[in-house]
Amino acid sequence: MKFLYLVWSSVRRRRLRTLLTVLSIFVGFMLFGLLCTIREAFAAGVNMAGADRLVVRHKVSLIMDLPASYGPRIERIPGVAAAVHWTWFNGVYQNEPKNFFGSFAVTPEPFLAMFPEYLLPEDQKEAWLRTRTGAIVGRVLADRFKWKIGDRVPLTSPIWPRKGDGAWEFEIVGVFEGAQKGTDTSGFFFRYDYFDEGRSYGEGLVGWYMVRVKDPDRAAEIARAIDAEFANSPYETKAEPEGAFAQGFVQQIGNIGTILIAILSPVFFTILLVAGNTMAQAVRERTEELGVLKGLGFTNELVLCLVLAESCLVAGIGGLAGLGGAWLVAAGGSPVPSMLPVFYLPQRYLIIGVALVFVVGLAAGILPAIQAMRLQVAVALRRQA
């Protein structure tokens, strides 16, 4: 610590050059943090998927429905603990396409039992059970539209028009939180009985089933048994683990990890070139001073450490500020809640980012530091003369 002032003085010597280097590192690490946030947003469904849950949908396509009568038959299959159906509603608020969000018709009690990651107070659960037009909304969605318990919300659906062509009327009876930070709380859930009675067509049909199995190790076996149960029927099924189902949606966009590496690799390579060039220039400009330091008794190893400390300080200022900026942006909420409902920078990426900051600092400074360490006193002082 006693040499910190010496290192700081070296950093401040060429302020414009140092500032430009810090800004380039800042931009690179802010980009790293934002891309990691986006990656987490796309992978949230995969990360939060239950190992003991299967998704059972129509074999041809998710947009094709299944009979509501399939539920009891699925529950009779050995190894199945419960089956809960979902139906995609595609609700739009205030007839504005931008006010789109995930909305689903479900059966309240089995639904809440199947998904313990949705935390709903007991009094709000009871209100949902006794209110036929009741709906519960996630915290993110409630904050987005400033909804509160007791509000009446009209929704329209291009898929499921209501009998009489009017808007669907719902009463907000509960706001659920997520048990974990990565839980998606942008959903809107309402009662299937109210929906099935009011829609103009498709009575008795549901979108898909979520199935909880008793033994996660037998999930693949139970999935095959479910598909065999409905083989050669008018509504054949495809059962798969919830994680695989969510991964299928992510893969429609592409391999997010590969995209992340493809973008960040040239960015960090450029940062290394910029920071390395800055440190090389700094060492060349201070050749005489380094010779004086060595003449005063500074060891080769100490000179090496001083140059590396200067490089790490520059990288640390820019890199940590960039990570902090990315964290602040993520903390401000998703810019597109309908597309990226889960939007935060996980702690593990912050830790990786901090490690990368010091890797960049060491990599950018190692060659100039070795050059300074090998510098001979007589050569350095001769230049000064």
Secondary structure as UniProt FT lines:
FT   TURN            2..3
FT   HELIX           4..12
FT   TURN            13..14
FT   HELIX           15..47
FT   TURN            51..52
FT   STRAND          53..58
FT   TURN            62..63
FT   STRAND          66..67
FT   TURN            68..69
FT   HELIX           70..75
FT   TURN            78..79
FT   STRAND          80..88
FT   STRAND          92..93
FT   TURN            94..95
FT   HELIX           97..99
FT   STRAND          103..106
FT   HELIX           108..114
FT   TURN            116..117
FT   STRAND          118..119
FT   HELIX           122..130
FT   TURN            132..133
FT   STRAND          134..138
FT   HELIX           139..145
FT   TURN            149..150
FT   STRAND          152..156
FT   TURN            163..164
FT   STRAND          168..178
FT   TURN            181..182
FT   STRAND          188..191
FT   HELIX           192..198
FT   TURN            203..204
FT   STRAND          205..206
FT   STRAND          208..213
FT   HELIX           216..218
FT   HELIX           219..229
FT   TURN            230..232
FT   TURN            234..235
FT   STRAND          237..241
FT   HELIX           242..253
FT   HELIX           256..285
FT   HELIX           287..295
FT   TURN            296..297
FT   HELIX           300..331
FT   TURN            337..339
FT   HELIX           347..374
FT   HELIX           377..384
//
